[in-house]
Amino acid sequence: MKRSRKQQIGDLNVLWAEKEWEIAELKASAMDPDMKAHYLNDLQYEQYRIEEEIDELEHEIKMIPLRVMLYGFIIFAIGMLAYRLTF
């Protein structure tokens, strides 16, 4: 079953918060600084990709009214053309 965009955004926000906790735990750990920096970069990149997915889904939601207007205009134009060709 396909999930709605808003549900996907909610799931991604939860995943982003989990990554935030992982980053905080990593910063507090007593790991080798080089390995810590490597893992920290990985987690921050994953968090960045999650933010990009959220932005993409939000953009799709905002574009729905414009898409509907475009389809309405196309139908109106075809109707006007058909009306014009009948007379």
Buried (B, 14 or more C-beta within 10 A) or exposed (E): EEEEBEEBBEBBEEBBEEBEEBBEEBEEEEBEEEEBEEBBEEBEEBBEEBBEBBEEBEEEEEEEEEEEEEEEEEEEEEEEEEEEEEE
